[in-house]
Each structure stands twice: as structure tokens, then as C-alpha cells.
């Protein structure tokens, strides 16, 4: 087991501990999840266990070895998968495995058999000779896992292995880890996905370095039984307004969109009968309030004291946009080929003003390629894209002036301050003089960036990096906002704040095109296009997708993740069959 006693960790220049007096036992034969908001100390704790950092106070024992005095012994029995892809992207899959075998001292006589086992275990056999930089996100994570298993570890440390990975690949990762766990193996899984935390045997919940909970996930969930309700009966537009209002109510802790309903978590001591929604809706609206089963995420929000209650400042901003029924985004037979490889094939869709449109699909489905074509970053091989009436092929500059783009990875300049970044991107978007200064000051105020205005962007906390990226994309008041996995790796509370801004933007008439691997985020979409192998296989509302896989026996109440997996697997089976 892992024994952690009175553990504290201070970093140079800070009087506030990153880890604050944690004492816990982590048992073998189990998967222990470490969860918490950004900055909670999750990665710091993983690195302390691995011996990559030394405690300021207290100690850690791993299978009897001291993490400071006997670090080499711990590393000999440890497999470590870091937060970011840590392999060599210019080497092939098999070359990375060979490199790690040499580093870990695996005998040459054992290497071939071990490589064969790992390639078969991770389903990477067909890709053994592929350059790892060209693997999909899910395949990269599988390769990272394979390299951490070159020597079968007794301690497996996984630092957010599911970030940026589609639901099917995440389920495969879970299957593989479950197969590895025996009575004498420990797996510690740091995660931002609370459905993953719910699947762990034990959970350690941290906040600001402090231990708030340690135990079985269901023990946390049980504390809020009877305090979660579903409010249904409102139209899509009214649902967003209702959500913004219900979160402000003193009786509530949290609220999220879930298909055609709003899921509400109540404060302790408040019963569903005490929730007065009539004052928040029109007299003509008829809503139904039904108690629902709580999830681990509800318990997580509860123990942290609830979500942020303030309304997005964007809700008060008046944006001058065209007021018509014409589609703001049009994709007409969009196709992109790279040599003989077709990344996107004959995609067609239209997005109305003030609509949230989601592009979902496995890693490598072509979502980001469509984004780049519609943003004018790459030219389609065939077909056309239109933004606010402008043809991207014929009037690319005019089209780009009407869109804002938030890339999948943090794309601000790390060596520039927050204000310098905003100043640069305001110029890129064609703002000058008084309009430029006003736009910069507005977004600094709206996104609470004043305290960080003179700090280099690379030093920002992850949540504030997301705020800065969104602020830069909004300064010129675009008609459409492209969000490519905007909250990947961000904790649920920060994601809720981010989506409160998105909902406020939609209310002002801005159109949103978003990709995400968080299925709870996809519930916010008015419509979803599900992609596979470069093609759109179905389009509809979140509830349409769920209903399409529902049956009366095995799938009675499918989630959006269930629908995603079932529909994609049907396509995979049809292709392979």
C-alpha cells in the first residue's frame, strides 16, 4: 500500500502549501482516483508519490520504500504516465517501445515477446510502424500506457490519461487498467472527468491542497440523495435563461442542462417541494419537477460548496449583430484530402443564428479539420464554407472578420503579458485606436483579468488561460464563435463558469460551433452532428441521439455517452463487416 503521513509541500516563493497536511492510506488491488478543482494539488501529489518531488514535511511510503531515501527502488516497481504526451513524436510506435525498454533495462531476449503482448493489449498492432506524432489522441494515450507497462509495475500512476480523448478510447483505457489490477498492484488515477472518478474503487478529493474526502465514491453520492431534481417542459431558448436564473436562487447549489431538462442540485435541508420555479418562468410555461438519482459529480459540487453563483457579465453586454433568419454558418460538400488520405468527406450542415451546434466524434474523425476549413486556416479540396454570408473561398478576409476562434490548445503567446496578448489579437481582428482600447478594457473587466493583466500568459492558472483565450476571440464581437475542445482538462466548476459565458453569448445572438469530449457539455448543444471517419453519420438534438439507441430491454434510459458509443460502434461494425 501507499502510506501518506502529515504530508505538506511548499514551492519556492509561496507561503501557501500546494499540499496541506494530507494523511491517507491507498490500498493495493484497487483504483484510487484523485479529483479536485484546478490547482487542488492533484499532479503535485502524484509527483510526490513518484519521488519526482520531495515533501516539505511528512513522508510517503510505497510498498515499504521511503519516497525520498529509496526513490530508485520505487521507480523500479513503478509505471508513470504523465499528464501530457511524453513520448517522442518523431519515432514510430515500436521505436518508442524499444527506447523505453532500454531505459527500463528490459533484457533484449524478453523485448520482442513483451512488445507483442503490449501491442495486442492496446490494439496498436496495425500501427506499430506509424510515427507516434500522427496517432490520434486515443492512440497516443494507449502508447503512453504501453510504455509505462514495459516492466509490469506494482504501482501505476496515471496523471489525467483521459484528457482530450473520446468516450470510446476512455472506456478502452478503463478496460485495460481494470485488466491489470491484481491484489498486489496499485493504480492511482488523477482525473478531471467525474464519471471516471465514479468508476474508481476509492476517491481522494482535494481542494487547495487540503483533503476533503477519501472513500468509496458512493459514500459521497449518498449524502445528497433527495436533493437532485430535473426540471422539464421549457423550450431550448427558455432553458438557458432559466438555468442562469435558477443558479442564483438561495436554495440551489448547482444547475446544468441535460437534454430537454435542467438538472438542479439543492442545498442541504432543502426539499424539492421548497423549490419555487414559478417566479422564474412565464405564466404560460408548464414545467415538471421530478426527483432524480444523484451522481458523483453532484456530491463533488456539494462538498466544494456549490458552483459560482454570479451571472456572466456577458449577459449585460449588447452586441450589434444582424437580425435575420439566414444561416450564419454553411458547410457545403466540404472535403479535405491529404494525398490519398481523405480527412473530411462531403460534409453538409447549416447553423442558425443564436444556435449552439456541436461536432462530436472519436479522435481522428475530422472535427478539427472542419473547424480549420471554416475558419479559413486551410482550404478545402472540394466544397465551400460560408460565414455570415461570406464565401471563405472568394472573400476569406471578410469571412474571418466575422468569426472568433478558440483553438484546441492554448494559443496565446506565453512570453507576452495578458494585456499584450489582447493588444496583439485586437490588432489581428482589425481593431484600432479608441475601439481597440475599449474592447481590451471590456474583456479584462468581464473575465476578471485585471489581477493578471501584467503577468505572462504562460504563468496563468489553467482556468484563466481559458478565459484569456475566450476574451481574445470575442473582442471584435463576431457573429460566430468556434470553440475547439475549449475546456479540455478543466475541472467541472471552471467548465460551468465557461458555459455560463457561452449561454450568455448565445442569448445575445452569437452562434457557437463547438467540439468536445465531455458528453455533459454536449447536452448544452441545440443540435449535434456526430462524425465518423470524416463523414457526418447523424444530426439531431441530444435527445434525438439518445432516443435513437433506446430500447425496452437493455438500454432503457441511455445517456448521451451511451448514444455516442453505440452509434460509433455500429459504424465501425458496418465498415469492418
Residue, then its C-alpha position, 0 to 999 in steps of 0.5 A: x500500500x501507499x502510506x501518506x503521513x502529515x504530508x505538506x509541500x511548499x514551492x519556492x516563493x509561496x507561503x501557501x502549501x500546494x499540499x496541506x497536511x494530507x494523511x491517507x492510506x491507498x490500498x493495493x488491488x484497487x483504483x484510487x482516483x484523485x479529483x479536485x478543482x484546478x490547482x487542488x494539488x492533484x499532479x503535485x501529489x502524484x509527483x510526490x508519490x513518484x519521488x519526482x518531488x520531495x515533501x516539505x514535511x511528512x513522508x510517503x511510503x510505497x510498498x515499504x520504500x521511503x519516497x525520498x531515501x529509496x526513490x530508485x527502488x520505487x521507480x523500479x516497481x513503478x509505471x508513470x504516465x504523465x499528464x501530457x504526451x511524453x513520448x517522442x513524436x518523431x519515432x514510430x510506435x515500436x521505436x518508442x517501445x524499444x527506447x523505453x525498454x532500454x531505459x527500463x533495462x528490459x533484457x533484449x531476449x524478453x523485448x520482442x515477446x513483451x512488445x507483442x503482448x503490449x501491442x495486442x493489449x492496446x490494439x496498436x498492432x496495425x500501427x506499430x510502424x506509424x510515427x507516434x506524432x500522427x496517432x490520434x489522441x486515443x492512440x497516443x494515450x494507449x502508447x503512453x500506457x504501453x510504455x509505462x507497462x514495459x516492466x509490469x509495475x506494482x504501482x501505476x500512476x496515471x496523471x489525467x490519461x483521459x484528457x482530450x480523448x473520446x468516450x470510446x478510447x476512455x472506456x478502452x483505457x478503463x478496460x485495460x487498467x481494470x485488466x491489470x489490477x491484481x491484489x498486489x498492484x496499485x493504480x492511482x488515477x488523477x482525473x478531471x472527468x467525474x464519471x471516471x472518478x465514479x468508476x474508481x474503487x476509492x476517491x481522494x478529493x482535494x481542494x487547495x491542497x487540503x483533503x476533503x474526502x477519501x472513500x468509496x465514491x458512493x459514500x459521497x453520492x449518498x449524502x445528497x440523495x433527495x436533493x437532485x431534481x430535473x426540471x422539464x417542459x421549457x423550450x431550448x431558448x427558455x432553458x438557458x435563461x432559466x438555468x442562469x436564473x435558477x443558479x442564483x436562487x438561495x436554495x440551489x447549489x448547482x444547475x446544468x442542462x441535460x437534454x430537454x431538462x435542467x438538472x438542479x442540485x439543492x442545498x442541504x435541508x432543502x426539499x424539492x417541494x421548497x423549490x419555487x420555479x414559478x417566479x422564474x418562468x412565464x405564466x404560460x410555461x408548464x414545467x415538471x419537477x421530478x426527483x432524480x438519482x444523484x451522481x458523483x459529480x453532484x456530491x463533488x459540487x456539494x462538498x466544494x460548496x456549490x458552483x459560482x453563483x454570479x451571472x456572466x457579465x456577458x449577459x449585460x453586454x449588447x452586441x450589434x449583430x444582424x437580425x435575420x433568419x439566414x444561416x450564419x454558418x454553411x458547410x457545403x460538400x466540404x472535403x479535405x484530402x491529404x494525398x490519398x488520405x481523405x480527412x473530411x468527406x462531403x460534409x453538409x450542415x447549416x447553423x442558425x443564428x443564436x444556435x449552439x451546434x456541436x461536432x462530436x466524434x472519436x479522435x481522428x474523425x475530422x472535427x478539427x479539420x472542419x473547424x480549420x476549413x471554416x475558419x479559413x486556416x486551410x482550404x478545402x479540396x472540394x466544397x465551400x464554407x460560408x460565414x455570415x454570408x461570406x464565401x471563405x473561398x472568394x472573400x476569406x478576409x471578410x469571412x474571418x472578420x466575422x468569426x472568433x476562434x478558440x483553438x484546441x490548445x492554448x494559443x496565446x503567446x506565453x512570453x507576452x503579458x495578458x494585456x499584450x496578448x489582447x493588444x496583439x489579437x485586437x490588432x489581428x481582428x482589425x481593431x484600432x485606436x479608441x475601439x481597440x482600447x475599449x474592447x481590451x478594457x471590456x474583456x479584462x473587466x468581464x473575465x476578471x483579468x485585471x489581477x493578471x493583466x501584467x503577468x505572462x500568459x504562460x504563468x496563468x492558472x489553467x482556468x484563466x488561460x481559458x478565459x484569456x483565450x475566450x476574451x481574445x476571440x470575442x473582442x471584435x464581437x463576431x457573429x460566430x464563435x468556434x470553440x475547439x475542445x475549449x475546456x479540455x482538462x478543466x475541472x467541472x466548476x471552471x467548465x460551468x463558469x465557461x458555459x455560463x459565458x457561452x449561454x450568455x453569448x448565445x442569448x445575445x445572438x452569437x452562434x457557437x460551433x463547438x467540439x468536445x469530449x465531455x458528453x455533459x457539455x454536449x447536452x448544452x448543444x441545440x443540435x449535434x452532428x456526430x462524425x465518423x471517419x470524416x463523414x457526418x453519420x447523424x444530426x439531431x438534438x441530444x435527445x434525438x441521439x439518445x432516443x435513437x439507441x433506446x430500447x425496452x430491454x437493455x438500454x432503457x434510459x441511455x445517456x448521451x455517452x451511451x448514444x455516442x458509443x453505440x452509434x460509433x460502434x455500429x459504424x465501425x461494425x458496418x465498415x469492418x463487416 
